[in-house]
Amino acid sequence: MEFKDYYKIMGLARDATADDIKRAYRKLSRKFHPDVSKEKNAEVRFKELGEAYEVLKDPEKRAAYDQLGANWKAGQDFRPPPEWNAGAEYPGSRFERGFTSADAGDHSDFFESLFRQGFASAGRSSGGGRRARYSARGEDHHAKIQIDLEDSFSGTTRTLSLRVPEMDDQGHVVPREHEISFSIPKGIRAGQHIRLAGQGAPGVGGGGPGDLYLDVEFRPHPLYRVDKHDVYMDLPVAPWEAALGAEVQAPTPTGQVEVKIPAGSPNGRKLRLKGRGLPGTTPGDFYLVLQIVLPNADTPATKAFYEGMAKQFSSFNPRANLGGKS
């Protein structure tokens, strides 16, 4: 069975509006109408146009057809994907409107496979006259969101506004804003997502809606940076605190902690606070990266102090490991 490219049959782009579809059908149906056309394949083309128009003019049929994607080529061997007929089935579908047994010969096997065959008929058991209704679950949607690092530590509820593109009555894409409320689970990490069941695209023909996935990113933080489930912070220390050792207060996302700085700590030394990173079954760690900050020599007294240090540490060469002269 060959794939039917309904857009190509009607000479349309896949983003054609409803008005574009109507205009194309009027133009081509006049050209290929068997009663007036001199084209030798007019009858075949006219039937193809009718079938393409039946699908593309109907929002539900078009949405269903578009779920196949744009990667199929006209004439290519085609079989409906296994998941094509997933979802509940109901009788009395819009897909059956105007389509009777007398019309069956006017539709291709491709059309039959999508909109008639392969769907269980809910009306066969008793009445026998009702045809199957096409039903498909709605598409899942994704949206990137940014949350504060502290939200992951505590878990919380947030409300935000999302912009969703929609088709208006003329077939143009217009933005629609809507608010959603959601819970941020404790310990969530960047790159993970929050699933909001049933808040994606609506289903087709009675099928259930898709889900909305919020892809999580952390907002840049003035103090902290995150690596997977570990959190890092640069901790400024005075030279004498690094050299002599000290106990200082340091902020963390869960509050202030007292940190002991070992004597002789070099610049860049990492102090690990086990289990104080992102929460989880195995929580991450919190790392304080020591950054030695030098006071300015901007007064006669401070300049004299640095000059005294230079004399006191005259044998100290900070570039000794570079292999050159001091």
N, C-alpha and C positions, 0 to 999 in steps of 0.2 A: 504494500500500500504506500503510495507516495504522499509526501507532505505537501499540503496546500498553503502557499504563502498568500493569504488573503490581501495583505497590503500590496504586494507586488501585482496581483491580479487587477487591483483597482488603481494602480499607479500612485500609491500613497506612501508617505513616510509613517513610521510607527507612532509618531506623536501627532498624527493628523487629528484635527478637531471634528466634532460632529457635523459642522457645516461643510468642512472639506469632504467628508465622506458622502454627504448628500449630493454635493455638486458633482463629484466624480461619478457617482452612480447615474445621475441624470444624463450626463454627457455620454458615458460609455454605453448605457442601455439603449440610447437612441442610435448610437453607431452600430451596435451589434444586434438590434432587434431583428429576428428572423423575417419579419414581414416587410422590412424595408432595406435591410442590409444586403450588400452585394458580396460581402466577405464570405469565402467558402466555408470557414469554420464559425460562422456567425452563431449558429444554434448552440454549439459547445461553449463558445465564449459567453453567450448570453446566460447560460445556466451557471457557469462559473461566477459571473458577476452577481447573479441573484443570490447564490450561496454565500459569497464573500460579503455582500451587503447585509444579508440577514444576520451574520455574525457581528460585523463591525458596527452596525447601527445600534445594536442592543448593548447597553453598558455591561450587563452581567455576562453575556456571551463573550463580549470583547475581553472583559477582565479574565474570564476563564481561558480564552485562547492565548492571551498575552502571558499567562503563567508558563506556557511552553518555552518562552524565551525567544530570542532573536537569532539563535545559532543554527536553526534548521534551514535548509535550502530547498527551494521548490524542486520537486521531482525526486528528492532524497527519500530512501526507504524509511518508513516511519512506523513506529509502534508506540501507542500511548505509554507514558512512564508508569511504573507499577503503582505509584502513589496517586495517579490521576483520579481514580474514583474513590478516594478516601473520604470519609465523612458520612453523616446521616443522610438518608434519602427521604424525600417527601413527594407525594404526587402533586399534579397540577402546576408544574414548573412553567416559568416564563419561556423556557427553551422549547416547550411543546406548543406554545401559542401559534396558531396558524400553520402548524405542521401536522398533517394528517397522513394516513396510510396512502392516500392517493398521491401525496407529494413525494413519497419515498424515492421514487425513481429519479427525481430531480436533484437529489443530493448525493454527493460522492461518498465512497466508503470512508474517507477521512472524516467527513462531517458526522457520519453515523457512529464512527468509533468514539468520537468525542462527546456527542450530545445525545446519543440514544443507546448504542451498544455499550456494554461494560458497566452499566449502572443498574442496580437492583430496583425493580419497580415495586413501590409500596402498594400499588393498586392492583397487582396481579392476583393477590390471594383471594379476593372476593369479587370485586367488580370486573376485573379483567380488561376494562376499557381504558383505564388510566395508564398513562405512560410514565416512565421514570423521570424524576426531577433531578437535574444536575445539582450536585452539592459539593462544594469545596471549602476547605478551611481557609480562612483569610491569611494573608501574608504576615510573617513576623516583621516587626519594625525594629530598628535600632536607633538610638540617640546617644551621643556622647554627653556626659555630664561631668561637671567638676564639683568635688566636695572638699570640705576642709579636712585636714588630717585629723583634727580632734574628733570629727564625726565618726571616724573609724574606731577611735579609742572608746567612745562612749556608746555608739549606736544611737540613732535618733530618727525622727520623722521629718521629712522636708516636703515642701510644695514648690514646684517650678512650672514655668510656662514653656511649652514646646510648640514649634511651628511645623505644621504638616502641609505638604503640597496636596491640593485636591483639584479635581476637574469640576468646572462650573457647567451650567446648562449649555453653554456654547462650545464646550470641549476645551476650554483653556485652563491651564494650570494656575491656580490661585492659592496663596498661603492662608492657612487657617491656624489660629493660635488656640491652644487649649491648655488648661492647667491639670496637672497630675499631682497626687500626693503619694508618697512612697516611704517605706522604711529602709533606713541604711543599717544593714546588719553589722554588729560589732566585729571588728577584725577584717573587714573587707579591704582588699588591696587594689592598687592601680592595675588595670588590665582585666580585672574581673567584671562581672556584670550582675545587675539586679533584674530579675525577671518579674514582669507584671503580667500575670496571666489574663488573657482576654482583652488586652488593651492595645492590640495591634490593629491591622486592617480588618474591616468586616468581612465575614465569609460571603460566599456566593451561593445563591439558591438555598439558603437556610443553613449553610455550613457555619460552624463556629468561628468566632474571630480569632485572629492570630494573637501572638503575644508581643509585648513590647520589652525590648532588652535595653537597659540603661548601661552603657559602657562607661565604667568609672575611671576618672582621672582625678588626681589630687591637684588642688590649686597650689601654685608656688607659695611656699611659706617663708616668712622672713627669718626664721630660726632653724627650721628642721628640713632635712632632706631624707628621702626614703629609698631604700634599696631592698626590693622584695618585702620581707616582713621586718627588716631591721631599720632603725631610725638613727640618723646621725645629726650631731650638732657641734659647731665650732664653739669651744669654750675659751674666751679670752682670759689669760692669766698674766700677772705681773712677773717680771724676771725673778724677783726674790721668792715669789710663791713657787715657781718652777724649780728654782735652785735649792731652796731650803725646805720645801714641802709646806702644805697648808691644807686647811679645811675650808671649803667655799660652798656657797649656795648656787645651785644650777637649776634652771627651769626645765621641766619636761612636760609633755602633753597632759600628764595626769597630776601635775603639781610640782612644787619645789622639792628638791632633794639635796641632802648634804653630801658633798663629794670630797674624798681625801685625795689630795694630789701628792704623790710620792716625791720625796726629795730627789733632785737631780733629773727631773723629767725634761726631756728634750721637746722642742717644738714639733707638733704633729703626733705626739704620743696619744694613743687611744685608750681611754678608760671605759671598760665595759660594765654596763649595768644589766645583769642577766634578767631576761624575762620582762623587761620594761619597753620592748618594742611593740609592734602591732599585736593585739590580742589574737588568740587562736588556741587550738588544741595544743600546739607547741608554739608558745608565743615567741616573737622575735626579741632581739636585744636592742638596747639603747647605748649608743656610743658617743662619748664626749671626746672630741678631737682638740687637744690643747693647742692654743694659738698664743704664743708669747708676744705680749704687746709692750713695746718700749715707751717709756715716758719721754716727752719732748725735752730737749735741752734749750729752753727758751728764756731762761733767766740767768744772771751771773752765778747764782748758787747752784743751779742744776748743771750748768756748764762745768763749773768747778768739780762737781761730783763725778761727772763723766771723765774729766781729765784725771781725777784721782783713781778711777777704775782702770783707765788705760795704763797708769803706772803700776797699779797693784797686779794687773794681769798682763804684764809686758811680755811674758813668755807664751801667752795664748795666741794661737794662729788659727782663726776659723777656716782658713783655706788650705790647711796642711794636707788634707786628703786629695787635693787637686794635683799634687805633684810638682807644682811650680814654686817659685820663690814667694816669700811673704810680701 
